[in-house]
Amino acid sequence: MDIGYDMATVMTVTNKTQGKRLLDRVHRCTSFLCRLRGLTFRKGLATDEGLLLVGQRDSRTETAIHMFFVFFPIAAIWLDSQGQVVDAQLARPFRPLYVPCAPAKDILEGPPGLLHHVQAGDRLCFGERAP
């Protein structure tokens, strides 16, 4: 399914710390407009689908997210520049602001059940999906 993001590459994500595959279809989002749009106006996410919002540096303010016009709850997982989880929260629809508790570079957005498989300090790694 084409979700209209700026990178055609679909990746997998694994919790390297726990040795678990988390998601099979993660789309990269690198441009400002793509990051701003995020999951707005989507109807939902499949249980194996996610969106990686790629930042430029570790920061709390630059990795804040909004949930305006996101109609379903998501897991928001903030990662530092080393791929280590610094915060994970359930983000609810139409809430104005979620800010990580520590500086982060990237945000992985996925289905809420993802929160059961990650915790602060875990290292996540992303790889190309096999055809």
JOLIN-V476732 format. One record per residue. RES is the residue in one letter. OMEGA is omega in degrees with one decimal (none if undefined). D_CENTER is the distance of its C-alpha to the mean C-alpha in Angstrom with 2 decimals. Layout:
BEGIN
RES	OMEGA	D_CENTER
RES	OMEGA	D_CENTER
END
This chain:
BEGIN
M	177.6	17.87
D	-179.3	17.36
I	171.8	14.73
G	178.7	16.05
Y	-167.5	13.46
D	178.4	15.02
M	-178.4	14.57
A	-177.6	16.26
T	174.7	15.05
V	-175.1	13.32
M	169.2	12.09
T	173.9	11.99
V	179.9	10.23
T	171.3	12.76
N	-176.3	13.23
K	-179.2	16.14
T	-177.3	17.57
Q	-180.0	18.11
G	-178.2	18.68
K	170.4	16.57
R	-176.8	14.76
L	-177.5	11.63
L	-180.0	10.65
D	-176.6	13.03
R	178.3	11.57
V	-180.0	8.42
H	177.7	9.19
R	178.8	9.10
C	-172.6	9.49
T	-177.5	11.94
S	178.7	14.54
F	-178.4	14.99
L	178.3	15.74
C	178.6	12.78
R	179.4	10.46
L	-179.9	12.98
R	179.0	13.03
G	-178.2	9.39
L	-179.4	10.13
T	177.9	13.56
F	173.7	16.49
R	178.8	14.80
K	179.8	16.70
G	176.7	14.06
L	172.0	11.81
A	-177.5	13.63
T	179.7	13.31
D	-173.4	12.35
E	177.2	9.90
G	179.2	6.23
L	177.3	4.92
L	176.7	4.31
L	-173.4	5.95
V	178.9	8.76
G	-178.5	11.18
Q	-179.8	14.80
R	177.0	15.62
D	-178.4	14.96
S	173.4	15.45
R	-175.7	14.96
T	-177.7	15.98
E	179.0	14.08
T	173.3	10.66
A	178.9	11.84
I	173.3	10.41
H	178.1	12.79
M	176.3	13.04
F	178.9	16.20
F	167.5	16.91
V	-167.6	13.95
F	-177.0	16.26
F	177.9	14.44
P	178.7	12.64
I	167.4	9.01
A	174.3	7.50
A	-176.8	5.70
I	-178.0	5.67
W	-178.2	7.21
L	174.6	8.78
D	-175.5	12.15
S	176.6	13.80
Q	-179.1	14.96
G	179.8	11.72
Q	179.3	12.77
V	177.3	10.92
V	178.1	12.54
D	176.8	11.39
A	-177.8	9.80
Q	169.4	10.88
L	179.0	11.55
A	-175.5	11.17
R	-177.5	14.22
P	172.6	15.44
F	174.1	17.27
R	-171.9	16.70
P	-171.5	17.21
L	169.9	15.24
Y	-178.5	12.79
V	178.9	13.32
P	-179.1	12.41
C	178.9	15.66
A	178.2	15.72
P	-179.7	14.98
A	177.5	11.64
K	-174.7	10.95
D	175.6	7.28
I	172.7	4.12
L	176.3	1.30
E	-177.6	2.76
G	179.9	5.84
P	-176.7	9.51
P	-179.5	11.08
G	178.0	12.91
L	-178.6	10.14
L	178.3	11.29
H	-173.2	14.61
H	177.4	13.64
V	172.8	12.13
Q	179.8	13.89
A	-179.2	14.37
G	176.9	15.95
D	176.0	14.45
R	178.3	13.74
L	174.5	11.14
C	-176.9	12.38
F	179.8	11.49
G	177.6	14.54
E	-179.7	16.10
R	177.3	16.67
A	-178.9	20.38
P	none	22.21
END
